[in-house]
Amino acid sequence: MTTETPPSATEPVKGFWRLVPEPSLDAVRRWGWASVIVNIGIVITGGLVRLTGSGLGCPTWPSCTDSSYVPHAALGVHGAIEFGNRMLGFVVALVAIGTWLAVMRYRPIRRDLRRLATAAALGVPLQAVIGGISVLTGLNPWIVSAHFLVSPIIITLTVSMMRRSRTSPYPHTPPVVRALATASVVAVWLTVALGTLVTGAGPHSGDPGIGRNGFDEELISQLHADVVFGLVGITIALVIATRVTATSRTLRKLAAWLFAAELLQGVVGFTQYFTHLPWGLVLIHMAFAALLIALVTAVYAERGTPAT
């Protein structure tokens, strides 16, 4: 039975790495979970910044104001919210560094895990730079959308790393299940990307004086909803396929969890639309988007190897 990329031979530990305790595989996975959690957290705090109109609560970057790295009383609650989001960014960075160190120190060497951990760690400064550009450009809606999408990318890389860290072989999976798992990834990412455009066209710009992205709000919302219907259809087919074919129990459970999360996300999405986008519901919708990315990545990673 085919397994994931085999571990490389153990290399002697030299120099700096001798100072880093050698972690167990469980410790590597715990760091991965911590990374997923803090990245979902920063999606939520970033959403709070935008939805409360606090995007320019700290009007410059990397400092909060021209004269201070921290907000002062004159900036009010908006400054505190924006500064809090920036501070969580440091937590995300620390967890990313911890995850990277754990993977790099793990023995036997796993180059596949190292690549994923390194890419995830590099995503953190990239996100900080894009966030800074968004502030310096007055919350350009396209840059704000790009800033949001970095977190789902980091979540994807980290979940992939955790799934690849398994020690048991991947099961053989029928082609139809593999195809539906791949289609679900495409559909989730298209849904999330269109969701950023819906937000960029709507009223929650991050600051009352900021322009929008130019899309017709009704039209882009309808397109987003159409893709959601397609995603749900694909996931229903995936759930059925995992139950009528020889697939792993883990994949069946993950597909069911993905479908349940999509249903809840759909309920929140339609409710927020018909109640004129109350910011609390929009924030929940954003958190579910990050959760969907994590779940669909796990589904894709568990799709296994082609059945012979």
C-alpha positions as CSV (number, residue, x, y, z in Angstrom):
1,M,0.0,0.0,0.0
2,T,1.3,3.4,-1.0
3,T,2.2,5.8,1.9
4,E,3.1,9.5,2.0
5,T,6.6,10.7,1.2
6,P,9.0,8.6,3.3
7,P,11.0,10.3,6.0
8,S,14.5,11.3,5.1
9,A,17.4,9.7,6.9
10,T,18.3,11.2,10.3
11,E,21.0,13.9,10.1
12,P,23.2,14.8,13.0
13,V,22.0,17.8,15.0
14,K,24.5,20.7,14.7
15,G,24.9,24.2,16.0
16,F,21.8,26.1,17.0
17,W,19.5,23.1,16.6
18,R,21.0,21.5,19.7
19,L,19.3,24.2,21.8
20,V,15.9,23.2,20.5
21,P,14.4,20.1,22.3
22,E,13.5,17.3,19.9
23,P,9.6,17.2,19.8
24,S,7.4,14.2,19.4
25,L,5.1,13.9,16.4
26,D,2.2,14.7,18.8
27,A,4.0,17.9,19.8
28,V,4.3,18.9,16.1
29,R,0.6,18.3,15.7
30,R,-0.2,20.4,18.8
31,W,1.8,23.3,17.4
32,G,-0.2,22.8,14.1
33,W,-3.5,22.9,16.0
34,A,-2.3,26.1,17.8
35,S,-1.5,27.7,14.4
36,V,-5.0,26.8,13.0
37,I,-6.7,28.2,16.1
38,V,-4.8,31.5,16.2
39,N,-5.3,32.0,12.4
40,I,-9.0,31.5,12.8
41,G,-8.8,34.0,15.7
42,I,-7.1,36.6,13.6
43,V,-9.8,36.2,11.0
44,I,-12.3,37.0,13.7
45,T,-10.4,40.0,15.1
46,G,-9.7,41.2,11.6
47,G,-13.4,41.0,10.9
48,L,-14.2,42.9,14.0
49,V,-11.9,45.6,12.9
50,R,-13.7,45.9,9.6
51,L,-17.2,45.5,10.8
52,T,-16.9,48.1,13.6
53,G,-15.4,50.7,11.2
54,S,-12.0,50.5,13.0
55,G,-9.8,49.9,10.0
56,L,-8.1,53.2,10.4
57,G,-8.3,53.1,14.2
58,C,-4.5,53.2,14.0
59,P,-4.1,55.5,11.0
60,T,-0.6,54.5,10.0
61,W,1.7,51.5,10.0
62,P,3.8,49.9,11.4
63,S,3.3,52.4,14.3
64,C,-0.2,53.2,15.4
65,T,0.2,57.0,14.9
66,D,3.0,59.1,13.6
67,S,4.3,59.6,17.2
68,S,3.4,56.3,18.9
69,Y,3.3,52.6,18.4
70,V,0.3,52.2,20.7
71,P,-3.0,54.0,20.5
72,H,-3.9,56.9,22.7
73,A,-7.2,58.0,24.2
74,A,-8.1,60.3,21.3
75,L,-8.3,57.2,19.0
76,G,-11.1,55.8,21.2
77,V,-12.4,52.3,20.9
78,H,-11.5,52.0,17.2
79,G,-7.9,52.5,18.0
80,A,-8.1,49.8,20.7
81,I,-9.8,47.3,18.4
82,E,-7.3,47.8,15.5
83,F,-4.3,47.7,17.9
84,G,-5.7,44.5,19.5
85,N,-5.8,42.9,16.1
86,R,-2.2,43.9,15.5
87,M,-1.1,42.4,18.8
88,L,-2.8,39.1,17.9
89,G,-0.7,39.2,14.8
90,F,2.4,38.9,17.0
91,V,0.8,35.8,18.7
92,V,0.3,34.3,15.2
93,A,3.9,35.0,14.4
94,L,5.2,33.3,17.6
95,V,3.0,30.2,17.0
96,A,4.2,30.1,13.4
97,I,7.9,30.2,14.6
98,G,7.2,27.6,17.2
99,T,5.6,25.3,14.6
100,W,8.5,25.8,12.2
101,L,11.1,25.1,14.9
102,A,9.2,22.0,16.0
103,V,9.0,20.6,12.4
104,M,12.7,21.5,11.7
105,R,13.9,19.8,14.9
106,Y,11.7,16.7,14.5
107,R,13.5,13.5,13.7
108,P,13.5,11.6,11.4
109,I,13.6,14.6,9.0
110,R,10.4,15.1,7.1
111,R,11.1,17.4,4.2
112,D,7.5,17.5,3.1
113,L,6.5,18.8,6.6
114,R,9.4,21.3,6.5
115,R,8.2,22.8,3.2
116,L,4.6,23.2,4.5
117,A,5.7,24.7,7.8
118,T,8.2,27.1,6.1
119,A,5.5,28.3,3.7
120,A,3.0,28.8,6.5
121,A,5.6,30.8,8.6
122,L,6.5,33.0,5.6
123,G,2.8,33.8,5.2
124,V,2.8,35.6,8.5
125,P,5.1,38.5,7.5
126,L,3.4,38.6,4.1
127,Q,0.1,39.1,5.8
128,A,1.6,41.9,8.0
129,V,3.0,43.7,5.0
130,I,-0.3,43.4,3.1
131,G,-2.1,44.7,6.2
132,G,0.2,47.6,6.4
133,I,-0.3,48.4,2.7
134,S,-4.1,48.3,3.3
135,V,-3.8,50.9,6.0
136,L,-1.4,53.1,4.0
137,T,-3.7,53.0,1.0
138,G,-6.7,54.0,3.0
139,L,-8.2,50.5,3.1
140,N,-8.3,49.8,-0.6
141,P,-11.0,47.1,-0.8
142,W,-8.9,44.9,-3.1
143,I,-5.9,44.9,-0.8
144,V,-8.2,44.3,2.2
145,S,-9.5,41.2,0.4
146,A,-6.0,40.0,-0.2
147,H,-5.1,40.6,3.4
148,F,-8.0,38.4,4.5
149,L,-7.1,35.6,2.1
150,V,-3.7,35.0,3.6
151,S,-5.1,33.5,6.7
152,P,-7.0,30.8,4.9
153,I,-3.8,30.0,3.0
154,I,-1.9,29.6,6.2
155,I,-4.7,27.4,7.6
156,T,-4.5,25.3,4.5
157,L,-0.8,24.8,4.7
158,T,-1.0,24.0,8.4
159,V,-3.8,21.5,8.2
160,S,-2.0,19.9,5.3
161,M,1.1,19.6,7.4
162,M,-0.9,18.0,10.2
163,R,-2.6,15.5,7.9
164,R,0.7,14.5,6.3
165,S,2.3,13.9,9.7
166,R,0.2,10.7,10.0
167,T,2.2,7.5,10.4
168,S,-0.4,5.0,9.0
169,P,-0.7,4.5,5.2
170,Y,-3.3,6.4,3.3
171,P,-6.2,4.2,2.1
172,H,-7.0,3.5,-1.5
173,T,-10.0,5.7,-2.6
174,P,-12.3,5.3,-5.6
175,P,-11.8,7.9,-8.4
176,V,-15.3,9.4,-7.8
177,V,-14.5,10.2,-4.2
178,R,-11.1,11.7,-5.1
179,A,-12.7,13.8,-7.8
180,L,-15.5,15.1,-5.5
181,A,-12.9,15.9,-2.8
182,T,-11.0,18.0,-5.3
183,A,-14.1,19.7,-6.6
184,S,-15.1,20.6,-3.0
185,V,-11.8,22.3,-2.5
186,V,-12.2,24.4,-5.6
187,A,-15.8,25.3,-4.7
188,V,-15.0,26.3,-1.1
189,W,-12.1,28.5,-2.2
190,L,-14.3,30.1,-4.9
191,T,-17.0,30.7,-2.3
192,V,-14.6,32.3,0.1
193,A,-13.0,34.5,-2.6
194,L,-16.4,35.7,-3.8
195,G,-17.3,36.3,-0.2
196,T,-14.5,38.9,0.1
197,L,-15.9,40.6,-3.0
198,V,-19.4,40.7,-1.5
199,T,-18.0,42.3,1.6
200,G,-15.9,44.7,-0.5
201,A,-19.1,45.8,-2.3
202,G,-21.2,46.0,0.9
203,P,-21.5,48.5,3.7
204,H,-18.7,47.1,5.9
205,S,-15.7,48.8,4.5
206,G,-13.6,49.1,7.6
207,D,-14.1,52.9,7.8
208,P,-17.2,55.1,7.0
209,G,-15.3,57.2,4.5
210,I,-13.8,54.3,2.4
211,G,-15.0,53.6,-1.1
212,R,-16.1,50.2,-2.3
213,N,-14.8,47.8,-5.0
214,G,-17.3,48.8,-7.6
215,F,-19.2,45.6,-8.0
216,D,-23.0,45.7,-7.9
217,E,-23.9,44.4,-4.4
218,E,-27.0,42.5,-5.5
219,L,-25.3,40.9,-8.5
220,I,-22.1,39.7,-6.7
221,S,-24.2,38.5,-3.8
222,Q,-26.3,36.4,-6.2
223,L,-23.2,34.9,-7.8
224,H,-21.8,34.1,-4.4
225,A,-25.1,32.4,-3.5
226,D,-25.1,30.4,-6.7
227,V,-21.6,29.1,-6.0
228,V,-22.7,28.1,-2.5
229,F,-25.5,26.1,-3.9
230,G,-23.0,24.3,-6.2
231,L,-20.7,23.7,-3.2
232,V,-23.5,22.1,-1.2
233,G,-24.5,19.9,-4.2
234,I,-20.9,18.7,-4.5
235,T,-20.6,18.0,-0.8
236,I,-23.9,16.1,-0.8
237,A,-22.5,13.9,-3.6
238,L,-19.3,13.5,-1.6
239,V,-21.1,12.4,1.5
240,I,-23.1,9.8,-0.5
241,A,-20.1,8.6,-2.4
242,T,-18.1,8.0,0.8
243,R,-20.9,5.9,2.2
244,V,-21.5,3.7,-0.9
245,T,-17.9,3.1,-1.8
246,A,-14.9,1.7,0.1
247,T,-13.6,4.7,1.8
248,S,-12.0,5.3,5.2
249,R,-14.2,6.0,8.2
250,T,-12.2,9.2,8.8
251,L,-13.0,10.5,5.3
252,R,-16.7,9.7,5.8
253,K,-16.7,11.7,9.1
254,L,-14.9,14.6,7.6
255,A,-17.3,14.8,4.7
256,A,-20.2,14.8,7.1
257,W,-18.6,17.6,9.2
258,L,-17.9,19.6,6.0
259,F,-21.6,19.3,5.0
260,A,-22.8,20.3,8.4
261,A,-20.6,23.3,8.5
262,E,-21.8,24.4,5.1
263,L,-25.4,24.1,6.2
264,L,-24.7,26.3,9.2
265,Q,-22.8,28.8,7.1
266,G,-25.6,28.9,4.6
267,V,-28.1,29.6,7.4
268,V,-26.0,32.4,8.8
269,G,-25.3,33.8,5.3
270,F,-28.9,34.0,4.2
271,T,-30.0,35.3,7.6
272,Q,-27.4,38.1,7.5
273,Y,-28.5,39.0,4.0
274,F,-32.2,39.3,4.8
275,T,-31.6,41.1,8.0
276,H,-29.4,43.8,6.2
277,L,-26.0,42.5,7.3
278,P,-25.8,43.0,11.1
279,W,-22.2,43.0,11.9
280,G,-22.4,40.2,14.5
281,L,-23.8,37.7,12.0
282,V,-21.2,38.8,9.4
283,L,-18.5,38.1,11.9
284,I,-19.9,34.6,12.6
285,H,-20.0,34.1,8.8
286,M,-16.3,35.0,8.5
287,A,-15.4,32.6,11.3
288,F,-17.3,29.8,9.5
289,A,-15.4,30.6,6.3
290,A,-12.1,29.9,8.0
291,L,-13.5,26.7,9.5
292,L,-14.7,25.5,6.1
293,I,-11.2,26.0,4.7
294,A,-9.7,23.9,7.5
295,L,-12.3,21.1,7.0
296,V,-12.1,21.0,3.2
297,T,-8.3,20.8,3.4
298,A,-8.6,17.9,5.8
299,V,-11.0,16.2,3.4
300,Y,-8.7,16.7,0.5
301,A,-5.7,15.4,2.4
302,E,-7.7,12.3,3.5
303,R,-8.8,11.5,-0.1
304,G,-6.0,8.9,-0.2
305,T,-4.4,7.2,-3.1
306,P,-6.1,6.0,-6.3
307,A,-7.9,2.7,-6.0
308,T,-6.3,0.0,-8.2
